[in-house]
């Protein structure tokens, strides 16, 4: 009897720690840290960038250290602080400049007759969107000039002698952690121009996506993200993923479960992939959806996602076995079904592969 009581209590505690089913436990607000981006915050909280912008009345991608952001639906919106009002940088003939509140690297570069790229290189700045008040920047070859107008958003200064428009597009392949603002600052191309040239209507970009950066007039559509090749180590783990998954057939469904005593759908994925050597943290179906990319020709061991099961949107996933079959933690426990079955056919969303497998 004592053993039974302990088991019930342990299961209840586990379900509580997983935060009711597949949902992640999280606070209502998040304080921005240096180096953060909306994309990174959205990924960590399993929400979209557009949701964070809507909940916090944000009109762009600019955020500030120590800014508090609402990161869950239903919370009271926080009025987004505007960049503190301050006078624009004034150029001097000294070789250094001390950053003041409200400064941006673009405004400092403009005031000193130089470029963002040169300042970033001279001061070993990796993120041109992040400056610290009191930071001393080297501005060699500075030239005194008129004070530029105050700016509230980063503005990349164009080179003194812009190159003639090229009919051949310069392209950049998006890597993990990139944002449009980061790419804009790095290459000196306005965000609006990148969006126009690539037919992009939002600030969401994808790993592997190729972006046209020269602002050419050719009309191009936003390409489908390029599928990264799967690494040998990732593919070699698939037989173990499948073997572990199939060995668990018949294990009962447990809300929040992630052990052989019981699984829910995301707990099952977490267990079989980690057992196969693909290390990952526990999250929910939406979290795993954001950590993977679309594939057209799935291999046994890849992921299959479903939507609108117990809730609207992405809500279920399993391990693909081939020929439309997949193994998953369903309501009747670990079982094998087919994407063309009457129930699953209408709820099928996509085949995907973890980024960690492609690294």
The 8 nearest C-alpha neighbors of each residue, nearest first, counted from 0:
[[1, 3, 2, 4, 5, 6, 7, 8],
 [2, 0, 4, 3, 5, 6, 7, 8],
 [1, 3, 5, 0, 4, 6, 7, 8],
 [4, 2, 0, 6, 1, 5, 7, 8],
 [3, 5, 1, 7, 6, 2, 8, 0],
 [4, 6, 8, 2, 3, 7, 9, 1],
 [7, 5, 9, 3, 8, 4, 10, 2],
 [8, 6, 10, 4, 5, 9, 11, 3],
 [7, 9, 11, 5, 6, 10, 12, 4],
 [10, 8, 12, 6, 11, 7, 5, 13],
 [9, 11, 13, 7, 12, 8, 6, 14],
 [10, 12, 8, 14, 9, 13, 7, 15],
 [13, 11, 15, 9, 10, 14, 8, 16],
 [14, 12, 10, 16, 15, 11, 9, 17],
 [13, 15, 255, 17, 11, 12, 16, 19],
 [14, 16, 18, 12, 13, 17, 19, 11],
 [17, 15, 13, 18, 14, 12, 24, 19],
 [16, 18, 14, 15, 255, 19, 13, 20],
 [19, 17, 15, 24, 16, 23, 22, 20],
 [20, 18, 14, 17, 15, 22, 255, 21],
 [21, 19, 255, 254, 22, 18, 17, 14],
 [20, 22, 283, 255, 19, 23, 265, 284],
 [21, 23, 20, 18, 283, 19, 24, 17],
 [24, 22, 18, 25, 282, 21, 17, 283],
 [25, 23, 18, 22, 17, 26, 16, 19],
 [24, 26, 23, 27, 44, 71, 70, 28],
 [27, 25, 28, 24, 29, 70, 71, 69],
 [26, 28, 71, 70, 69, 74, 25, 29],
 [29, 27, 69, 68, 70, 26, 67, 30],
 [28, 30, 68, 67, 31, 69, 70, 27],
 [31, 29, 67, 65, 66, 68, 32, 28],
 [30, 32, 64, 65, 66, 67, 29, 35],
 [33, 31, 64, 35, 65, 34, 30, 63],
 [32, 34, 64, 35, 31, 129, 63, 65],
 [33, 35, 32, 36, 129, 126, 64, 128],
 [36, 34, 33, 32, 31, 39, 37, 40],
 [35, 37, 39, 38, 40, 34, 62, 60],
 [38, 36, 40, 39, 41, 48, 60, 35],
 [37, 39, 41, 36, 40, 48, 42, 178],
 [38, 40, 42, 36, 41, 37, 43, 35],
 [41, 39, 37, 43, 42, 38, 44, 36],
 [40, 42, 46, 38, 44, 47, 39, 48],
 [43, 41, 45, 39, 40, 44, 38, 46],
 [44, 42, 40, 41, 45, 39, 46, 286],
 [43, 45, 41, 42, 46, 40, 70, 25],
 [46, 44, 42, 286, 43, 41, 285, 47],
 [45, 47, 41, 44, 42, 50, 48, 51],
 [46, 48, 50, 49, 41, 51, 45, 42],
 [47, 49, 51, 50, 41, 38, 37, 52],
 [48, 50, 52, 47, 51, 53, 46, 54],
 [51, 49, 53, 47, 48, 52, 54, 46],
 [52, 50, 54, 48, 53, 49, 70, 55],
 [51, 53, 57, 49, 55, 50, 54, 56],
 [52, 54, 50, 56, 51, 55, 49, 57],
 [55, 53, 51, 76, 52, 56, 50, 69],
 [54, 56, 76, 77, 52, 57, 53, 51],
 [57, 55, 53, 52, 54, 79, 58, 78],
 [58, 56, 52, 55, 59, 53, 79, 60],
 [57, 59, 56, 52, 60, 61, 53, 55],
 [60, 58, 57, 61, 52, 62, 202, 152],
 [61, 59, 62, 37, 58, 57, 180, 36],
 [60, 62, 59, 63, 152, 36, 37, 57],
 [63, 61, 60, 64, 66, 36, 31, 37],
 [62, 64, 66, 65, 31, 61, 33, 32],
 [63, 65, 32, 31, 33, 66, 62, 30],
 [66, 64, 31, 30, 32, 67, 63, 33],
 [67, 65, 31, 64, 30, 63, 68, 62],
 [68, 66, 30, 29, 31, 28, 65, 69],
 [67, 69, 29, 28, 70, 55, 30, 66],
 [68, 70, 28, 27, 71, 55, 54, 76],
 [71, 69, 28, 27, 51, 68, 29, 44],
 [72, 70, 27, 69, 74, 73, 28, 26],
 [73, 71, 74, 70, 54, 69, 50, 27],
 [72, 74, 71, 75, 54, 76, 27, 69],
 [75, 73, 72, 76, 71, 27, 69, 54],
 [76, 74, 77, 73, 69, 54, 55, 72],
 [75, 77, 55, 54, 74, 69, 78, 56],
 [78, 76, 55, 79, 75, 68, 69, 67],
 [77, 79, 80, 55, 76, 56, 57, 68],
 [78, 80, 77, 55, 81, 56, 57, 66],
 [81, 79, 78, 82, 66, 83, 63, 62],
 [80, 82, 83, 79, 151, 84, 63, 62],
 [81, 83, 151, 101, 84, 80, 152, 63],
 [84, 82, 101, 81, 85, 100, 80, 151],
 [83, 85, 101, 82, 86, 100, 81, 151],
 [86, 84, 101, 83, 87, 100, 149, 102],
 [85, 87, 149, 88, 84, 101, 102, 89],
 [86, 88, 149, 85, 89, 148, 147, 102],
 [89, 87, 107, 110, 90, 86, 106, 102],
 [88, 90, 146, 110, 87, 91, 145, 147],
 [91, 89, 143, 110, 111, 144, 88, 142],
 [92, 90, 143, 93, 89, 142, 141, 111],
 [91, 93, 141, 142, 143, 94, 90, 140],
 [94, 92, 91, 95, 141, 96, 138, 139],
 [95, 93, 139, 138, 137, 141, 92, 140],
 [96, 94, 137, 138, 136, 93, 135, 97],
 [95, 97, 136, 135, 98, 137, 138, 94],
 [98, 96, 135, 133, 134, 136, 99, 95],
 [97, 99, 133, 132, 134, 135, 102, 96],
 [100, 98, 132, 102, 101, 133, 97, 85],
 [99, 101, 102, 132, 85, 83, 98, 84],
 [100, 102, 83, 85, 82, 84, 99, 103],
 [103, 101, 100, 99, 98, 106, 87, 104],
 [104, 102, 106, 105, 153, 107, 101, 130],
 [103, 105, 107, 106, 108, 115, 127, 102],
 [104, 106, 154, 155, 108, 103, 107, 115],
 [105, 107, 109, 103, 108, 104, 110, 88],
 [108, 106, 104, 110, 109, 105, 88, 111],
 [107, 109, 113, 114, 105, 111, 106, 110],
 [110, 108, 106, 112, 107, 111, 113, 105],
 [111, 109, 90, 107, 108, 112, 89, 106],
 [112, 110, 141, 90, 108, 109, 142, 113],
 [113, 111, 109, 110, 108, 142, 141, 114],
 [112, 114, 108, 111, 109, 117, 115, 141],
 [115, 113, 108, 117, 116, 156, 118, 158],
 [114, 116, 118, 117, 108, 105, 119, 104],
 [115, 117, 119, 114, 118, 120, 185, 187],
 [118, 116, 120, 114, 119, 115, 121, 113],
 [117, 119, 121, 115, 120, 116, 122, 114],
 [118, 120, 124, 116, 122, 117, 121, 123],
 [121, 119, 117, 123, 118, 122, 116, 124],
 [120, 122, 118, 119, 123, 117, 137, 138],
 [121, 123, 119, 124, 120, 118, 137, 136],
 [124, 122, 120, 119, 121, 125, 118, 126],
 [123, 125, 119, 122, 126, 127, 120, 118],
 [124, 126, 127, 123, 119, 120, 129, 128],
 [127, 125, 128, 124, 129, 34, 181, 119],
 [126, 128, 129, 125, 124, 104, 119, 184],
 [127, 129, 126, 130, 153, 104, 103, 181],
 [128, 130, 127, 126, 34, 131, 33, 103],
 [131, 129, 128, 132, 134, 103, 98, 127],
 [132, 130, 134, 133, 98, 129, 99, 100],
 [131, 133, 98, 99, 134, 100, 130, 97],
 [134, 132, 98, 97, 131, 135, 99, 100],
 [135, 133, 98, 131, 132, 97, 136, 130],
 [136, 134, 97, 96, 133, 98, 95, 137],
 [137, 135, 96, 95, 97, 138, 134, 122],
 [136, 138, 95, 94, 139, 122, 96, 121],
 [139, 137, 94, 95, 141, 136, 140, 96],
 [138, 140, 94, 141, 137, 95, 93, 121],
 [141, 139, 142, 138, 94, 92, 111, 113],
 [142, 140, 111, 139, 138, 92, 112, 94],
 [141, 143, 111, 92, 112, 144, 140, 91],
 [142, 144, 90, 91, 92, 111, 141, 145],
 [145, 143, 90, 142, 146, 110, 111, 112],
 [144, 146, 147, 143, 110, 89, 90, 148],
 [145, 147, 89, 110, 144, 148, 87, 88],
 [146, 148, 110, 145, 87, 149, 109, 106],
 [149, 147, 150, 87, 146, 106, 86, 88],
 [148, 150, 87, 86, 147, 151, 85, 106],
 [151, 149, 152, 148, 106, 153, 87, 103],
 [150, 152, 82, 149, 153, 101, 81, 83],
 [153, 151, 150, 154, 61, 103, 82, 105],
 [154, 152, 103, 105, 155, 151, 128, 104],
 [155, 153, 105, 156, 152, 106, 103, 150],
 [154, 156, 105, 187, 184, 157, 115, 153],
 [155, 157, 105, 114, 154, 109, 158, 115],
 [156, 158, 155, 159, 187, 161, 114, 188],
 [159, 157, 160, 161, 156, 114, 113, 187],
 [158, 160, 161, 157, 113, 112, 114, 156],
 [161, 159, 158, 162, 157, 163, 156, 114],
 [162, 160, 158, 159, 163, 157, 164, 156],
 [161, 163, 164, 160, 165, 158, 159, 213],
 [162, 164, 165, 161, 160, 166, 213, 215],
 [165, 163, 162, 166, 215, 213, 214, 161],
 [166, 164, 167, 163, 215, 168, 213, 162],
 [165, 167, 168, 215, 164, 216, 217, 213],
 [166, 168, 165, 169, 215, 213, 164, 217],
 [167, 169, 213, 211, 170, 166, 215, 212],
 [170, 168, 212, 213, 211, 167, 171, 210],
 [171, 169, 211, 210, 212, 168, 209, 172],
 [170, 172, 210, 209, 173, 211, 169, 212],
 [173, 171, 209, 208, 207, 210, 174, 170],
 [172, 174, 206, 207, 208, 209, 171, 177],
 [175, 173, 206, 177, 207, 176, 172, 205],
 [174, 176, 206, 177, 173, 205, 207, 178],
 [177, 175, 174, 178, 39, 38, 206, 173],
 [178, 176, 175, 174, 181, 173, 179, 182],
 [179, 177, 181, 180, 182, 176, 204, 38],
 [178, 180, 182, 181, 183, 190, 202, 177],
 [179, 181, 183, 178, 182, 184, 190, 60],
 [180, 182, 178, 184, 183, 179, 185, 177],
 [183, 181, 185, 179, 184, 180, 186, 178],
 [184, 182, 188, 180, 181, 189, 190, 187],
 [185, 183, 187, 181, 182, 186, 155, 180],
 [184, 186, 182, 183, 187, 181, 116, 127],
 [185, 187, 183, 188, 184, 182, 212, 116],
 [188, 186, 184, 155, 183, 185, 157, 189],
 [187, 189, 183, 186, 190, 192, 212, 193],
 [190, 188, 192, 191, 183, 193, 187, 155],
 [189, 191, 193, 192, 183, 194, 179, 180],
 [190, 192, 194, 189, 193, 195, 188, 196],
 [191, 193, 195, 189, 194, 190, 214, 196],
 [194, 192, 190, 196, 195, 191, 212, 197],
 [195, 193, 199, 191, 197, 192, 196, 198],
 [196, 194, 192, 198, 197, 193, 191, 199],
 [195, 197, 193, 194, 214, 198, 192, 211],
 [198, 196, 221, 194, 199, 195, 219, 220],
 [197, 199, 220, 195, 221, 194, 196, 219],
 [200, 198, 194, 197, 201, 221, 195, 202],
 [199, 201, 198, 194, 202, 195, 203, 197],
 [202, 200, 203, 199, 194, 204, 49, 198],
 [201, 203, 204, 179, 200, 199, 178, 194],
 [202, 204, 201, 205, 48, 178, 179, 38],
 [205, 203, 202, 206, 208, 178, 179, 173],
 [206, 204, 208, 224, 207, 173, 203, 174],
 [205, 207, 174, 173, 208, 175, 224, 204],
 [208, 206, 225, 173, 224, 172, 205, 174],
 [209, 207, 224, 173, 205, 172, 206, 225],
 [210, 208, 172, 171, 170, 173, 207, 211],
 [209, 211, 171, 170, 212, 172, 208, 197],
 [210, 212, 170, 169, 168, 213, 197, 196],
 [213, 211, 169, 214, 170, 193, 210, 188],
 [212, 214, 169, 215, 168, 211, 165, 188],
 [213, 215, 212, 196, 192, 216, 193, 211],
 [216, 214, 213, 217, 166, 168, 196, 165],
 [215, 217, 218, 214, 196, 166, 219, 213],
 [218, 216, 215, 219, 196, 166, 214, 168],
 [217, 219, 216, 196, 220, 197, 198, 215],
 [220, 218, 197, 217, 198, 221, 196, 222],
 [221, 219, 198, 197, 222, 218, 199, 196],
 [220, 222, 197, 198, 199, 219, 223, 210],
 [223, 221, 220, 224, 208, 209, 225, 197],
 [222, 224, 225, 221, 208, 209, 226, 205],
 [225, 223, 208, 207, 205, 222, 226, 206],
 [224, 226, 207, 208, 227, 223, 206, 209],
 [225, 227, 224, 228, 294, 207, 293, 292],
 [228, 226, 357, 225, 229, 207, 354, 358],
 [229, 227, 357, 230, 226, 358, 356, 225],
 [230, 228, 357, 356, 233, 227, 234, 231],
 [231, 229, 357, 233, 232, 358, 234, 228],
 [230, 232, 234, 233, 235, 229, 357, 356],
 [231, 233, 235, 230, 234, 236, 356, 229],
 [234, 232, 356, 230, 236, 231, 235, 229],
 [233, 235, 236, 231, 237, 232, 230, 229],
 [234, 236, 232, 233, 237, 231, 238, 239],
 [235, 237, 234, 233, 239, 275, 238, 240],
 [236, 238, 300, 240, 239, 234, 235, 241],
 [239, 237, 241, 240, 236, 242, 235, 300],
 [240, 238, 242, 275, 237, 241, 236, 243],
 [241, 239, 237, 275, 243, 238, 271, 242],
 [240, 242, 244, 238, 239, 243, 300, 245],
 [243, 241, 239, 245, 244, 240, 238, 246],
 [244, 242, 246, 240, 241, 245, 271, 239],
 [243, 245, 241, 247, 242, 246, 271, 240],
 [246, 244, 247, 242, 248, 243, 241, 326],
 [245, 247, 243, 244, 248, 242, 241, 249],
 [246, 248, 245, 244, 250, 249, 333, 243],
 [249, 247, 333, 245, 250, 334, 246, 244],
 [248, 250, 333, 332, 251, 247, 334, 331],
 [249, 251, 332, 333, 248, 247, 261, 259],
 [252, 250, 332, 261, 249, 253, 333, 331],
 [251, 253, 332, 262, 261, 263, 330, 328],
 [254, 252, 261, 256, 262, 263, 255, 251],
 [253, 255, 20, 263, 256, 14, 252, 262],
 [256, 254, 20, 14, 263, 17, 253, 21],
 [257, 255, 262, 253, 261, 263, 254, 266],
 [256, 258, 266, 262, 267, 270, 261, 255],
 [257, 259, 260, 261, 256, 262, 270, 266],
 [260, 258, 261, 250, 262, 257, 247, 256],
 [259, 261, 258, 250, 262, 251, 256, 257],
 [262, 260, 253, 251, 256, 259, 252, 258],
 [263, 261, 256, 257, 253, 252, 267, 266],
 [262, 264, 266, 256, 254, 328, 253, 255],
 [265, 263, 328, 267, 266, 316, 327, 315],
 [266, 264, 268, 267, 283, 284, 263, 269],
 [265, 267, 257, 269, 263, 268, 262, 264],
 [266, 268, 270, 264, 265, 262, 269, 257],
 [269, 267, 265, 270, 266, 271, 272, 264],
 [268, 270, 266, 267, 272, 281, 271, 273],
 [269, 271, 267, 273, 268, 272, 274, 266],
 [272, 270, 274, 240, 268, 273, 243, 244],
 [273, 271, 275, 277, 274, 240, 270, 269],
 [274, 272, 277, 278, 276, 275, 270, 271],
 [273, 275, 271, 272, 276, 270, 277, 240],
 [276, 274, 272, 239, 240, 273, 236, 277],
 [275, 277, 273, 274, 278, 272, 236, 239],
 [278, 276, 273, 272, 275, 279, 236, 356],
 [277, 279, 273, 276, 272, 280, 355, 274],
 [280, 278, 277, 273, 281, 269, 272, 355],
 [279, 281, 282, 278, 269, 273, 287, 270],
 [282, 280, 269, 279, 266, 283, 265, 286],
 [281, 283, 286, 23, 280, 287, 265, 284],
 [284, 282, 21, 286, 265, 285, 22, 287],
 [283, 285, 287, 286, 265, 314, 315, 288],
 [286, 284, 288, 283, 287, 313, 289, 45],
 [287, 285, 283, 289, 288, 284, 45, 282],
 [288, 286, 290, 284, 289, 285, 283, 291],
 [287, 289, 285, 286, 290, 291, 284, 304],
 [290, 288, 286, 287, 291, 285, 42, 45],
 [291, 289, 287, 288, 353, 354, 286, 292],
 [292, 290, 353, 352, 354, 288, 289, 351],
 [291, 293, 351, 352, 353, 294, 354, 290],
 [294, 292, 351, 350, 352, 295, 291, 349],
 [295, 293, 351, 296, 350, 297, 292, 226],
 [294, 296, 297, 293, 350, 351, 349, 226],
 [297, 295, 294, 298, 350, 351, 293, 301],
 [298, 296, 301, 294, 295, 350, 299, 351],
 [297, 299, 301, 300, 296, 321, 319, 320],
 [300, 298, 320, 319, 321, 301, 297, 237],
 [299, 301, 237, 319, 318, 298, 241, 240],
 [302, 300, 352, 319, 299, 298, 318, 297],
 [303, 301, 318, 351, 319, 350, 317, 352],
 [302, 304, 350, 317, 316, 319, 349, 318],
 [305, 303, 316, 349, 348, 315, 350, 347],
 [306, 304, 347, 348, 315, 346, 313, 316],
 [305, 307, 313, 312, 314, 346, 308, 348],
 [306, 308, 311, 312, 310, 309, 346, 314],
 [309, 307, 310, 306, 314, 311, 315, 346],
 [310, 308, 307, 314, 311, 315, 306, 312],
 [309, 311, 307, 308, 314, 312, 306, 313],
 [312, 310, 307, 306, 313, 308, 309, 314],
 [311, 313, 306, 307, 314, 310, 308, 305],
 [314, 312, 306, 305, 285, 315, 307, 284],
 [313, 315, 306, 284, 312, 308, 310, 305],
 [316, 314, 305, 284, 304, 313, 264, 306],
 [317, 315, 304, 303, 305, 264, 284, 302],
 [316, 318, 327, 303, 326, 302, 325, 319],
 [317, 319, 302, 326, 325, 300, 301, 303],
 [318, 320, 325, 299, 301, 300, 302, 321],
 [321, 319, 299, 325, 324, 300, 318, 326],
 [320, 322, 299, 323, 324, 319, 298, 325],
 [323, 321, 324, 320, 337, 319, 325, 299],
 [322, 324, 337, 321, 338, 325, 339, 320],
 [325, 323, 337, 320, 321, 322, 336, 319],
 [324, 326, 319, 320, 318, 335, 336, 337],
 [327, 325, 335, 318, 334, 317, 336, 319],
 [328, 326, 317, 333, 334, 329, 264, 318],
 [327, 329, 333, 264, 332, 263, 252, 262],
 [330, 328, 332, 331, 327, 333, 252, 334],
 [329, 331, 332, 252, 328, 251, 333, 263],
 [332, 330, 329, 252, 251, 333, 334, 328],
 [333, 331, 251, 252, 329, 328, 250, 330],
 [334, 332, 328, 248, 249, 250, 327, 329],
 [333, 335, 326, 248, 327, 332, 328, 249],
 [336, 334, 326, 325, 327, 324, 337, 333],
 [335, 337, 324, 325, 326, 334, 338, 340],
 [336, 338, 324, 323, 339, 340, 325, 335],
 [337, 339, 344, 343, 323, 340, 324, 347],
 [340, 338, 344, 337, 343, 341, 323, 342],
 [341, 339, 337, 343, 338, 342, 344, 336],
 [340, 342, 344, 343, 339, 345, 338, 337],
 [341, 343, 340, 344, 345, 346, 339, 338],
 [344, 342, 346, 338, 340, 345, 341, 347],
 [343, 345, 339, 338, 347, 346, 340, 341],
 [346, 344, 343, 347, 342, 341, 339, 348],
 [345, 347, 343, 305, 306, 344, 348, 307],
 [348, 346, 305, 344, 345, 343, 349, 304],
 [347, 349, 305, 304, 306, 346, 350, 303],
 [350, 348, 304, 303, 347, 351, 293, 305],
 [349, 351, 303, 302, 294, 293, 297, 304],
 [350, 352, 293, 302, 292, 294, 291, 303],
 [353, 351, 291, 301, 292, 302, 354, 293],
 [352, 354, 291, 355, 356, 290, 292, 357],
 [353, 355, 357, 291, 356, 290, 358, 352],
 [354, 356, 353, 358, 357, 277, 233, 290],
 [355, 357, 233, 353, 354, 358, 229, 230],
 [356, 358, 229, 354, 230, 355, 228, 227],
 [357, 355, 356, 230, 354, 229, 233, 227]]
